[in-house]
Amino acid sequence: MVDGEREGQKVLRLKIKYVGERRQRRAVLSGLERISSPGRRIYTKKTDIPWVLSGIGVAILSTPKGVMTGARARQLGVGGEIICKVW
């Protein structure tokens, strides 16, 4: 098994960062929403890339120029498949 792959499928691994003192620790990420799925792909044009929590969160897109954030895709002027939203 190659790291990052499981039975020929790509795997996205996230390590969650925590902040605060030992008893009051909380995760930096409070939410993750998967948008596209194998049975239902969601694509967007460069002008319709979603804002997540008014710019506080991040949209992850798969574009012809690679996997990138929504902000980077806007800078490059490319659209693509919306993989997920993280906030």
A tleap script that builds the chain and sets N, CA, C and O, in Angstrom:
source leaprc.protein.ff14SB
mol = sequence {
  NMET VAL ASP GLY GLU ARG GLU GLY GLN LYS
  VAL LEU ARG LEU LYS ILE LYS TYR VAL GLY
  GLU ARG ARG GLN ARG ARG ALA VAL LEU SER
  GLY LEU GLU ARG ILE SER SER PRO GLY ARG
  ARG ILE TYR THR LYS LYS THR ASP ILE PRO
  TRP VAL LEU SER GLY ILE GLY VAL ALA ILE
  LEU SER THR PRO LYS GLY VAL MET THR GLY
  ALA ARG ALA ARG GLN LEU GLY VAL GLY GLY
  GLU ILE ILE CYS LYS VAL CTRP
}
set mol.1.N position { 0.846 -1.189 0.000 }
set mol.1.CA position { 0.000 0.000 0.000 }
set mol.1.C position { 0.882 1.240 0.000 }
set mol.1.O position { 1.693 1.429 0.907 }
set mol.2.N position { 0.729 2.063 -0.990 }
set mol.2.CA position { 1.468 3.312 -1.099 }
set mol.2.C position { 0.824 4.330 -0.166 }
set mol.2.O position { -0.401 4.386 -0.058 }
set mol.3.N position { 1.642 5.137 0.509 }
set mol.3.CA position { 1.106 6.154 1.405 }
set mol.3.C position { 0.217 7.111 0.633 }
set mol.3.O position { 0.628 7.635 -0.402 }
set mol.4.N position { -0.998 7.347 1.119 }
set mol.4.CA position { -1.929 8.231 0.436 }
set mol.4.C position { -2.841 7.504 -0.534 }
set mol.4.O position { -3.718 8.128 -1.132 }
set mol.5.N position { -2.660 6.199 -0.706 }
set mol.5.CA position { -3.529 5.433 -1.587 }
set mol.5.C position { -4.056 4.214 -0.853 }
set mol.5.O position { -3.372 3.633 -0.010 }
set mol.6.N position { -5.276 3.839 -1.183 }
set mol.6.CA position { -5.866 2.650 -0.605 }
set mol.6.C position { -6.547 1.907 -1.737 }
set mol.6.O position { -7.535 2.395 -2.286 }
set mol.7.N position { -6.046 0.750 -2.093 }
set mol.7.CA position { -6.597 -0.077 -3.159 }
set mol.7.C position { -6.786 0.718 -4.455 }
set mol.7.O position { -7.826 0.619 -5.106 }
set mol.8.N position { -5.781 1.499 -4.817 }
set mol.8.CA position { -5.817 2.259 -6.061 }
set mol.8.C position { -6.564 3.580 -5.998 }
set mol.8.O position { -6.614 4.300 -6.995 }
set mol.9.N position { -7.146 3.918 -4.853 }
set mol.9.CA position { -7.874 5.175 -4.717 }
set mol.9.C position { -7.052 6.165 -3.908 }
set mol.9.O position { -6.367 5.782 -2.959 }
set mol.10.N position { -7.119 7.413 -4.277 }
set mol.10.CA position { -6.411 8.459 -3.545 }
set mol.10.C position { -7.128 8.731 -2.229 }
set mol.10.O position { -8.353 8.649 -2.147 }
set mol.11.N position { -6.351 9.055 -1.205 }
set mol.11.CA position { -6.893 9.333 0.121 }
set mol.11.C position { -6.402 10.702 0.569 }
set mol.11.O position { -5.217 11.009 0.441 }
set mol.12.N position { -7.300 11.521 1.089 }
set mol.12.CA position { -6.945 12.826 1.623 }
set mol.12.C position { -6.888 12.694 3.138 }
set mol.12.O position { -7.895 12.378 3.772 }
set mol.13.N position { -5.722 12.932 3.720 }
set mol.13.CA position { -5.555 12.812 5.164 }
set mol.13.C position { -5.367 14.201 5.762 }
set mol.13.O position { -4.571 15.001 5.270 }
set mol.14.N position { -6.104 14.471 6.821 }
set mol.14.CA position { -5.988 15.740 7.524 }
set mol.14.C position { -5.552 15.469 8.952 }
set mol.14.O position { -6.093 14.585 9.616 }
set mol.15.N position { -4.587 16.217 9.419 }
set mol.15.CA position { -4.204 16.156 10.823 }
set mol.15.C position { -4.787 17.393 11.472 }
set mol.15.O position { -4.513 18.515 11.046 }
set mol.16.N position { -5.588 17.191 12.498 }
set mol.16.CA position { -6.290 18.298 13.132 }
set mol.16.C position { -5.393 18.964 14.162 }
set mol.16.O position { -4.772 18.302 14.993 }
set mol.17.N position { -5.340 20.293 14.086 }
set mol.17.CA position { -4.551 21.085 15.017 }
set mol.17.C position { -5.459 21.540 16.151 }
set mol.17.O position { -6.600 21.940 15.924 }
set mol.18.N position { -4.943 21.475 17.369 }
set mol.18.CA position { -5.704 21.900 18.537 }
set mol.18.C position { -5.031 23.109 19.172 }
set mol.18.O position { -3.809 23.244 19.110 }
set mol.19.N position { -5.820 23.987 19.781 }
set mol.19.CA position { -5.297 25.158 20.476 }
set mol.19.C position { -5.874 25.208 21.879 }
set mol.19.O position { -6.911 24.606 22.154 }
set mol.20.N position { -5.199 25.926 22.762 }
set mol.20.CA position { -5.679 26.094 24.122 }
set mol.20.C position { -4.904 25.249 25.110 }
set mol.20.O position { -4.076 24.419 24.734 }
set mol.21.N position { -5.183 25.473 26.351 }
set mol.21.CA position { -4.549 24.711 27.421 }
set mol.21.C position { -5.127 23.300 27.464 }
set mol.21.O position { -6.126 22.999 26.811 }
set mol.22.N position { -4.491 22.463 28.230 }
set mol.22.CA position { -4.831 21.044 28.244 }
set mol.22.C position { -6.317 20.758 28.448 }
set mol.22.O position { -6.889 19.966 27.698 }
set mol.23.N position { -6.942 21.359 29.411 }
set mol.23.CA position { -8.358 21.086 29.701 }
set mol.23.C position { -9.329 21.819 28.780 }
set mol.23.O position { -10.467 21.381 28.607 }
set mol.24.N position { -8.892 22.932 28.186 }
set mol.24.CA position { -9.769 23.716 27.316 }
set mol.24.C position { -9.410 23.571 25.843 }
set mol.24.O position { -9.727 24.461 25.054 }
set mol.25.N position { -8.768 22.495 25.452 }
set mol.25.CA position { -8.370 22.322 24.052 }
set mol.25.C position { -9.584 22.217 23.141 }
set mol.25.O position { -10.601 21.612 23.481 }
set mol.26.N position { -9.438 22.833 21.966 }
set mol.26.CA position { -10.467 22.707 20.951 }
set mol.26.C position { -9.794 22.682 19.587 }
set mol.26.O position { -8.699 23.215 19.406 }
set mol.27.N position { -10.462 22.060 18.643 }
set mol.27.CA position { -9.910 21.925 17.297 }
set mol.27.C position { -9.934 23.261 16.568 }
set mol.27.O position { -10.874 24.040 16.726 }
set mol.28.N position { -8.910 23.526 15.774 }
set mol.28.CA position { -8.856 24.739 14.966 }
set mol.28.C position { -9.921 24.661 13.866 }
set mol.28.O position { -10.587 25.654 13.573 }
set mol.29.N position { -10.078 23.487 13.264 }
set mol.29.CA position { -11.113 23.284 12.260 }
set mol.29.C position { -12.408 22.913 12.965 }
set mol.29.O position { -12.436 21.988 13.776 }
set mol.30.N position { -13.474 23.631 12.657 }
set mol.30.CA position { -14.745 23.314 13.300 }
set mol.30.C position { -15.697 22.570 12.375 }
set mol.30.O position { -16.707 22.034 12.832 }
set mol.31.N position { -15.393 22.529 11.085 }
set mol.31.CA position { -16.279 21.822 10.172 }
set mol.31.C position { -15.622 21.480 8.851 }
set mol.31.O position { -14.704 22.157 8.389 }
set mol.32.N position { -16.124 20.402 8.253 }
set mol.32.CA position { -15.664 19.959 6.935 }
set mol.32.C position { -16.876 19.378 6.233 }
set mol.32.O position { -17.544 18.494 6.768 }
set mol.33.N position { -17.163 19.869 5.043 }
set mol.33.CA position { -18.313 19.384 4.288 }
set mol.33.C position { -17.845 18.875 2.934 }
set mol.33.O position { -17.251 19.621 2.155 }
set mol.34.N position { -18.114 17.597 2.652 }
set mol.34.CA position { -17.770 17.026 1.359 }
set mol.34.C position { -18.838 17.435 0.356 }
set mol.34.O position { -20.028 17.228 0.591 }
set mol.35.N position { -18.415 18.013 -0.756 }
set mol.35.CA position { -19.358 18.502 -1.755 }
set mol.35.C position { -19.532 17.477 -2.876 }
set mol.35.O position { -20.640 16.984 -3.084 }
set mol.36.N position { -18.471 17.151 -3.595 }
set mol.36.CA position { -18.547 16.156 -4.664 }
set mol.36.C position { -18.393 14.760 -4.084 }
set mol.36.O position { -17.697 14.549 -3.091 }
set mol.37.N position { -19.052 13.826 -4.721 }
set mol.37.CA position { -18.910 12.418 -4.344 }
set mol.37.C position { -18.749 11.621 -5.638 }
set mol.37.O position { -19.002 12.153 -6.719 }
set mol.38.N position { -18.340 10.375 -5.548 }
set mol.38.CA position { -18.158 9.600 -6.785 }
set mol.38.C position { -19.422 9.515 -7.640 }
set mol.38.O position { -19.327 9.443 -8.865 }
set mol.39.N position { -20.586 9.521 -7.025 }
set mol.39.CA position { -21.838 9.432 -7.783 }
set mol.39.C position { -22.404 10.767 -8.212 }
set mol.39.O position { -23.308 10.816 -9.046 }
set mol.40.N position { -21.886 11.854 -7.656 }
set mol.40.CA position { -22.415 13.184 -7.973 }
set mol.40.C position { -21.289 14.209 -7.928 }
set mol.40.O position { -20.901 14.677 -6.857 }
set mol.41.N position { -20.777 14.545 -9.090 }
set mol.41.CA position { -19.699 15.532 -9.191 }
set mol.41.C position { -20.298 16.919 -9.303 }
set mol.41.O position { -21.251 17.131 -10.053 }
set mol.42.N position { -19.740 17.872 -8.555 }
set mol.42.CA position { -20.201 19.254 -8.581 }
set mol.42.C position { -19.080 20.116 -9.159 }
set mol.42.O position { -17.987 20.186 -8.597 }
set mol.43.N position { -19.361 20.768 -10.283 }
set mol.43.CA position { -18.382 21.615 -10.950 }
set mol.43.C position { -18.803 23.076 -10.840 }
set mol.43.O position { -19.984 23.384 -10.682 }
set mol.44.N position { -17.831 23.961 -10.924 }
set mol.44.CA position { -18.105 25.394 -10.852 }
set mol.44.C position { -17.265 26.151 -11.867 }
set mol.44.O position { -16.156 25.747 -12.217 }
set mol.45.N position { -17.827 27.259 -12.326 }
set mol.45.CA position { -17.077 28.153 -13.208 }
set mol.45.C position { -16.204 29.044 -12.338 }
set mol.45.O position { -16.409 29.135 -11.127 }
set mol.46.N position { -15.235 29.698 -12.955 }
set mol.46.CA position { -14.317 30.555 -12.193 }
set mol.46.C position { -15.042 31.707 -11.503 }
set mol.46.O position { -14.589 32.192 -10.466 }
set mol.47.N position { -16.155 32.142 -12.069 }
set mol.47.CA position { -16.898 33.249 -11.465 }
set mol.47.C position { -17.838 32.798 -10.352 }
set mol.47.O position { -18.335 33.630 -9.592 }
set mol.48.N position { -18.087 31.497 -10.245 }
set mol.48.CA position { -19.036 30.973 -9.254 }
set mol.48.C position { -18.370 30.170 -8.141 }
set mol.48.O position { -19.051 29.407 -7.454 }
set mol.49.N position { -17.067 30.317 -7.943 }
set mol.49.CA position { -16.380 29.596 -6.868 }
set mol.49.C position { -16.951 30.076 -5.536 }
set mol.49.O position { -16.973 31.279 -5.277 }
set mol.50.N position { -17.414 29.152 -4.685 }
set mol.50.CA position { -18.100 29.572 -3.458 }
set mol.50.C position { -17.164 30.177 -2.418 }
set mol.50.O position { -16.002 29.786 -2.299 }
set mol.51.N position { -17.701 31.146 -1.663 }
set mol.51.CA position { -17.022 31.695 -0.502 }
set mol.51.C position { -17.499 30.892 0.692 }
set mol.51.O position { -18.696 30.632 0.818 }
set mol.52.N position { -16.602 30.496 1.563 }
set mol.52.CA position { -16.959 29.718 2.745 }
set mol.52.C position { -16.891 30.634 3.960 }
set mol.52.O position { -15.828 31.164 4.283 }
set mol.53.N position { -18.000 30.817 4.618 }
set mol.53.CA position { -18.107 31.704 5.782 }
set mol.53.C position { -17.502 33.088 5.505 }
set mol.53.O position { -16.711 33.604 6.295 }
set mol.54.N position { -17.880 33.658 4.395 }
set mol.54.CA position { -17.429 34.999 3.986 }
set mol.54.C position { -15.914 35.129 3.923 }
set mol.54.O position { -15.367 36.187 4.236 }
set mol.55.N position { -15.238 34.068 3.523 }
set mol.55.CA position { -13.788 34.108 3.361 }
set mol.55.C position { -13.000 33.561 4.528 }
set mol.55.O position { -11.779 33.438 4.433 }
set mol.56.N position { -13.655 33.229 5.628 }
set mol.56.CA position { -12.942 32.655 6.774 }
set mol.56.C position { -12.564 31.204 6.488 }
set mol.56.O position { -11.484 30.752 6.868 }
set mol.57.N position { -13.459 30.478 5.817 }
set mol.57.CA position { -13.199 29.088 5.470 }
set mol.57.C position { -12.529 28.967 4.118 }
set mol.57.O position { -12.212 29.965 3.472 }
set mol.58.N position { -12.317 27.719 3.694 }
set mol.58.CA position { -11.605 27.435 2.448 }
set mol.58.C position { -12.382 26.408 1.636 }
set mol.58.O position { -12.850 25.405 2.177 }
set mol.59.N position { -12.518 26.658 0.341 }
set mol.59.CA position { -13.065 25.670 -0.584 }
set mol.59.C position { -11.879 25.001 -1.278 }
set mol.59.O position { -10.950 25.686 -1.706 }
set mol.60.N position { -11.901 23.684 -1.391 }
set mol.60.CA position { -10.844 22.927 -2.061 }
set mol.60.C position { -11.382 22.493 -3.413 }
set mol.60.O position { -12.435 21.861 -3.494 }
set mol.61.N position { -10.657 22.834 -4.485 }
set mol.61.CA position { -11.085 22.516 -5.845 }
set mol.61.C position { -10.046 21.667 -6.561 }
set mol.61.O position { -8.844 21.787 -6.323 }
set mol.62.N position { -10.536 20.813 -7.437 }
set mol.62.CA position { -9.676 20.078 -8.352 }
set mol.62.C position { -9.833 20.748 -9.715 }
set mol.62.O position { -10.909 20.702 -10.313 }
set mol.63.N position { -8.768 21.364 -10.202 }
set mol.63.CA position { -8.808 22.125 -11.446 }
set mol.63.C position { -7.882 21.482 -12.469 }
set mol.63.O position { -7.131 20.569 -12.127 }
set mol.64.N position { -7.920 21.938 -13.716 }
set mol.64.CA position { -6.968 21.439 -14.703 }
set mol.64.C position { -5.508 21.749 -14.336 }
set mol.64.O position { -4.589 21.120 -14.861 }
set mol.65.N position { -5.301 22.713 -13.440 }
set mol.65.CA position { -3.947 23.080 -13.011 }
set mol.65.C position { -3.575 22.444 -11.679 }
set mol.65.O position { -2.553 22.802 -11.093 }
set mol.66.N position { -4.393 21.498 -11.183 }
set mol.66.CA position { -4.094 20.797 -9.945 }
set mol.66.C position { -5.098 21.101 -8.849 }
set mol.66.O position { -6.022 21.890 -9.045 }
set mol.67.N position { -4.916 20.473 -7.694 }
set mol.67.CA position { -5.784 20.696 -6.543 }
set mol.67.C position { -5.329 21.972 -5.842 }
set mol.67.O position { -4.143 22.150 -5.562 }
set mol.68.N position { -6.292 22.863 -5.562 }
set mol.68.CA position { -5.947 24.141 -4.942 }
set mol.68.C position { -7.138 24.700 -4.182 }
set mol.68.O position { -8.249 24.176 -4.262 }
set mol.69.N position { -6.886 25.771 -3.444 }
set mol.69.CA position { -7.956 26.444 -2.712 }
set mol.69.C position { -8.790 27.285 -3.680 }
set mol.69.O position { -8.372 27.570 -4.803 }
set mol.70.N position { -9.973 27.670 -3.219 }
set mol.70.CA position { -10.835 28.509 -4.040 }
set mol.70.C position { -10.208 29.863 -4.335 }
set mol.70.O position { -10.355 30.397 -5.435 }
set mol.71.N position { -9.506 30.419 -3.346 }
set mol.71.CA position { -8.857 31.725 -3.541 }
set mol.71.C position { -7.786 31.644 -4.628 }
set mol.71.O position { -7.683 32.536 -5.470 }
set mol.72.N position { -6.997 30.580 -4.606 }
set mol.72.CA position { -5.944 30.408 -5.622 }
set mol.72.C position { -6.555 30.201 -7.007 }
set mol.72.O position { -6.036 30.714 -7.998 }
set mol.73.N position { -7.652 29.452 -7.077 }
set mol.73.CA position { -8.327 29.226 -8.358 }
set mol.73.C position { -8.869 30.540 -8.915 }
set mol.73.O position { -8.826 30.765 -10.125 }
set mol.74.N position { -9.378 31.411 -8.039 }
set mol.74.CA position { -9.847 32.724 -8.483 }
set mol.74.C position { -8.693 33.542 -9.054 }
set mol.74.O position { -8.845 34.207 -10.079 }
set mol.75.N position { -7.532 33.491 -8.385 }
set mol.75.CA position { -6.358 34.239 -8.866 }
set mol.75.C position { -5.931 33.761 -10.246 }
set mol.75.O position { -5.594 34.571 -11.110 }
set mol.76.N position { -5.943 32.442 -10.456 }
set mol.76.CA position { -5.517 31.882 -11.734 }
set mol.76.C position { -6.613 31.930 -12.789 }
set mol.76.O position { -6.348 31.715 -13.972 }
set mol.77.N position { -7.844 32.211 -12.368 }
set mol.77.CA position { -8.956 32.296 -13.308 }
set mol.77.C position { -9.388 30.951 -13.854 }
set mol.77.O position { -9.715 30.836 -15.035 }
set mol.78.N position { -9.393 29.924 -13.002 }
set mol.78.CA position { -9.825 28.595 -13.434 }
set mol.78.C position { -10.956 28.094 -12.535 }
set mol.78.O position { -11.018 28.427 -11.352 }
set mol.79.N position { -11.830 27.306 -13.105 }
set mol.79.CA position { -12.888 26.636 -12.357 }
set mol.79.C position { -12.546 25.153 -12.267 }
set mol.79.O position { -11.480 24.722 -12.708 }
set mol.80.N position { -13.451 24.388 -11.697 }
set mol.80.CA position { -13.197 22.951 -11.592 }
set mol.80.C position { -14.204 22.283 -10.677 }
set mol.80.O position { -15.277 22.824 -10.412 }
set mol.81.N position { -13.848 21.111 -10.201 }
set mol.81.CA position { -14.707 20.329 -9.327 }
set mol.81.C position { -14.504 20.752 -7.873 }
set mol.81.O position { -13.372 20.819 -7.397 }
set mol.82.N position { -15.595 21.036 -7.174 }
set mol.82.CA position { -15.510 21.407 -5.766 }
set mol.82.C position { -15.434 20.117 -4.962 }
set mol.82.O position { -16.384 19.335 -4.950 }
set mol.83.N position { -14.326 19.895 -4.302 }
set mol.83.CA position { -14.141 18.677 -3.520 }
set mol.83.C position { -14.791 18.818 -2.150 }
set mol.83.O position { -15.604 17.981 -1.759 }
set mol.84.N position { -14.439 19.870 -1.422 }
set mol.84.CA position { -14.981 20.049 -0.072 }
set mol.84.C position { -14.841 21.497 0.371 }
set mol.84.O position { -14.174 22.309 -0.271 }
set mol.85.N position { -15.499 21.793 1.501 }
set mol.85.CA position { -15.379 23.090 2.166 }
set mol.85.C position { -14.883 22.838 3.578 }
set mol.85.O position { -15.352 21.918 4.248 }
set mol.86.N position { -13.934 23.651 4.035 }
set mol.86.CA position { -13.357 23.513 5.370 }
set mol.86.C position { -13.482 24.854 6.074 }
set mol.86.O position { -13.202 25.902 5.490 }
set mol.87.N position { -13.908 24.813 7.345 }
set mol.87.CA position { -13.988 26.039 8.137 }
set mol.87.C position { -13.656 25.768 9.568 }
set mol.87.O position { -13.670 26.685 10.389 }
savepdb mol mol.pdb
quit
